Structure formats: structure tokens, C-alpha cells
């Protein structure tokens, strides 16, 4: 299978806070079961902004962007296959795990594929002679052999499918680690892209009450349209927040807490809102902050379980796409993309994303 162009335009990140430069890259020769996809849509994630503005370390030069959906335009002589081994055809609309893992090292064999000893992350790698087009802010993306590729369900729009391989899959991993939430009180900290998705997913899984805690009024109101039963301003006194959670949990406290904001204050608050034996899963703390202050005695006496989730397994992306196929008509996921820009206006898109702070901004190459 081979019908690829000779070059691809890409936006290159060369210096913190400096405009991305539009550059042409040669299309690599495809070997084995490698694939080339034309990027139909890439969405700007919060971590892209953190990298661009220097709030987190990111290698340079690189092509940012790890949330994307595309269509296969070429494959190596072995032909492209999806994660389950089914053959893929030219024109198939696909997305893929933002994390490439070998599947054979110690961590992969122990259920920690995001910590693979040979880990490669789309949109997070320094450009090198043998590794160039692996970011979403480009016309084309190169999928190395072993990439976990999935077909996008027909009814899921590009702007909804694009964040699936980051936000939606991460939430699927968080809820997998939380365990069944049917008939439970679930408190979600943060109502950005992850939080809105978590509200919808927890509600779909049968949670009795979904509570979201978020400082932004606009996001709180949006969460109510994504399955939240109650939206609480995080600026309220802690006693007031605790009282409202106890009110909906027969005085016990939350069964589960999902920390998706990443701030020490929300972690400390979230653990305090749990019932005896409550579960707390953290996925938002992916940037430097002050140490979290928790009373170890209380963790022991209250038998609290705390789990950290970083990225996800390929099966979580599969679950995310299945969820979106059934939820896209129920929840307004398309509204989470605040604006769309052509690739050549990528710097305007970044400025808009940083200043207006919609859950996502789309690039349409």
C-alpha cells in the first residue's frame, strides 16, 4: 500500500513562547507495517500549552500535538493493521495511542505500558533524522510499526474523535482504576476536558450522583450538561463543600474521587471528602507544584486508597472510542472545541487557547 506525497507541512516548536515555524518535512519511506496518515483534525491539549509556554519540560525542536484523527494514505509492504490485528485500508479513519510501547519490556509485561523502557510519545519527541513527523500539528503523521491504531466509529465527528487518544482515554483509565461506580457518589475535581468527559462517563456507568468541583462558573454550568448532578464552586469554604457532599451521600462522604485538575489544594480537599474506604484516583498533577499535605494517620485509619494514573493502556483508548460512539448524541462533545483554525494559523490558535481557555481548540490542516 503506497500512495503518499513527498513532503508534509508541519509547525515546529523551537523555543519557549516563540512563534511556531511552518516547515516542510520529507515523507519517510515506510517499512514493515508502518503507516502514514493524513491529519484530518488535531486538537490543542493543555499539555501542549504547558510545553509551549515553558510550564513543563518538552524537548525541542519538536512537532507538538498528540490528539489527532486522520485517514490512512499509505502503508509499508507488510500492510497496516489495527490493535486487534485486523487489516486497515487506504482511507480508513483512525486514531491511535499517543504512547508507543514495545509490549515486551519489564514494565509492559507488568501492566505499565505508559512506562515502557523504549517509550515514544507522539507530539513529545525531539525531531531527529529518523524521527520527524510524529506530531499532530502537521499535514501528515508517521505511525511506526507497533503503534496501537483504532478505527474511529462512523458517527463520531473528527473534533470529538481527536481528543479521544488523550483526554477520553485517560478518563477511561482513571475509571478503570477507580472500579465500578454504579450507584455510587463520585466527586470530580476539575471541569476541563478531562472533567467534562469524566462526568459523562461516570453518569453513563450508572453513578448515583456525580459531583463536580470547579472554580469557573462557565465550566460548572457546562458540567451539568455532561452528566453532573451537582456543580460546586471550589472557592466556597471547605466546610460548605464537605456539607454538600455529605448531603448527597447519606452523611458518609464520596465513594470515589477523581482528581483531574492537578492542584495540591484539590488533592487535599478530595481526600478529605471521601468516606471510609473511599478510592481516590489522581491524573491531573502532571506539572510541578508544591508538595501535597495529607495526614498519614487519617489515610490509614480511614483506609483510603490512592492511585496515580499517567496516560493509559491501548485498551483504554478502545473503551474511549466505544463510549463516544454511544454518547456523542447524548452529550454535547462538539461544543468542547471552542474554535477551529487552519494549520497555517497555528500561532493564533495557541494564543486563543491560552487566553480564552476553552476545553479544546482544533487545527484542521
LINMODA-V775255 format. One record per backbone hydrogen bond with DSSP energy under -1.0 kcal/mol. NH is the residue of the N-H (numbers start at 0). CO is the residue of the C=O. E is the energy in kcal/mol with one decimal. If there is no record, write none. Layout:
# LINMODA-V775255
NH&CO&E + NH&CO&E
This chain:
# LINMODA-V775255
7&24&-2.4 + 9&22&-2.4 + 10&136&-2.9 + 11&20&-3.1 + 12&61&-3.3 + 16&51&-2.6 + 17&14&-1.8 + 20&11&-2.0 + 22&9&-2.9 + 24&7&-2.7 + 26&5&-2.5 + 33&30&-2.6 + 34&142&-2.0 + 35&73&-2.7 + 36&140&-2.5 + 37&70&-2.8 + 38&138&-2.5 + 39&68&-2.1 + 40&68&-1.8 + 41&362&-2.4 + 42&66&-1.6 + 43&360&-2.9 + 48&44&-1.5 + 49&45&-2.4 + 50&46&-2.3 + 51&47&-2.7 + 52&48&-2.6 + 53&50&-1.2 + 54&49&-2.5 + 55&49&-1.2 + 61&12&-1.6 + 68&40&-2.3 + 69&93&-2.6 + 70&37&-1.9 + 71&91&-2.0 + 72&35&-2.7 + 73&35&-1.4 + 74&0&-2.3 + 75&33&-2.7 + 77&31&-3.0 + 78&75&-2.0 + 81&85&-2.7 + 82&148&-2.8 + 84&81&-2.1 + 87&79&-2.9 + 90&71&-3.1 + 91&88&-2.0 + 93&69&-3.1 + 94&149&-2.4 + 96&147&-2.3 + 99&119&-3.8 + 108&104&-2.4 + 110&107&-1.2 + 111&106&-3.0 + 114&111&-2.3 + 115&112&-1.8 + 118&115&-1.5 + 119&99&-1.9 + 121&97&-2.3 + 122&133&-2.0 + 123&120&-2.0 + 126&60&-3.1 + 127&130&-2.6 + 130&127&-1.4 + 133&131&-2.1 + 135&64&-2.7 + 136&63&-2.3 + 137&135&-2.3 + 138&8&-2.6 + 140&36&-2.3 + 141&132&-3.7 + 142&34&-3.1 + 146&143&-1.8 + 148&146&-1.2 + 149&94&-3.1 + 151&92&-2.4 + 155&152&-1.8 + 160&156&-2.6 + 161&157&-2.5 + 163&160&-1.3 + 165&162&-1.8 + 167&162&-1.4 + 168&163&-1.9 + 169&165&-2.4 + 170&166&-2.2 + 171&167&-2.1 + 172&168&-2.0 + 173&169&-2.4 + 174&170&-2.8 + 175&171&-1.8 + 176&172&-1.9 + 177&173&-1.9 + 178&174&-2.1 + 182&205&-3.0 + 183&180&-2.2 + 185&208&-2.7 + 186&255&-2.6 + 187&210&-3.5 + 188&257&-3.1 + 189&212&-2.5 + 195&191&-2.9 + 196&192&-1.9 + 197&193&-2.6 + 198&194&-2.2 + 199&195&-1.9 + 200&196&-2.6 + 201&197&-2.9 + 202&198&-2.3 + 203&199&-2.2 + 204&200&-1.7 + 205&202&-1.5 + 206&201&-2.1 + 207&183&-1.2 + 208&183&-1.8 + 210&185&-3.1 + 211&229&-2.7 + 212&187&-2.7 + 213&231&-2.3 + 219&215&-2.1 + 220&216&-2.4 + 221&217&-1.9 + 222&218&-2.2 + 223&219&-1.2 + 224&221&-1.3 + 225&222&-1.2 + 227&222&-2.2 + 228&209&-2.8 + 229&209&-1.6 + 231&211&-3.1 + 235&232&-1.8 + 240&236&-2.0 + 241&237&-2.7 + 242&238&-2.1 + 243&239&-1.9 + 244&240&-1.9 + 245&241&-2.5 + 246&242&-1.8 + 247&243&-1.0 + 250&245&-3.0 + 251&248&-2.2 + 253&272&-2.6 + 254&184&-1.5 + 255&184&-1.8 + 256&278&-2.5 + 257&186&-2.9 + 258&280&-2.7 + 259&188&-2.2 + 266&262&-1.8 + 267&263&-2.6 + 268&264&-2.3 + 269&265&-2.6 + 270&266&-2.2 + 271&267&-1.4 + 272&268&-1.1 + 273&270&-1.2 + 274&253&-2.7 + 276&301&-3.2 + 277&274&-2.0 + 278&254&-2.1 + 279&304&-3.0 + 280&256&-2.6 + 281&306&-3.0 + 282&258&-2.8 + 283&258&-1.5 + 285&283&-2.2 + 298&294&-1.7 + 299&295&-2.0 + 300&296&-3.2 + 301&297&-2.4 + 303&298&-2.0 + 304&277&-2.3 + 306&279&-2.6 + 308&281&-2.9 + 315&312&-1.6 + 316&312&-1.0 + 317&313&-1.9 + 318&314&-2.1 + 319&315&-2.4 + 320&316&-2.3 + 321&317&-1.9 + 322&318&-2.5 + 323&319&-2.5 + 324&320&-2.0 + 325&321&-1.1 + 326&322&-1.4 + 327&323&-2.1 + 329&326&-1.1 + 330&326&-2.4 + 332&330&-2.2 + 334&331&-1.2 + 335&332&-1.7 + 336&333&-1.3 + 337&359&-3.0 + 340&361&-2.4 + 344&341&-1.9 + 345&342&-1.6 + 348&344&-1.9 + 349&345&-2.2 + 350&346&-2.1 + 351&347&-2.3 + 352&348&-2.5 + 353&349&-2.3 + 354&350&-2.2 + 355&351&-2.7 + 359&335&-1.7 + 361&338&-2.8 + 362&41&-3.5 + 363&340&-2.8
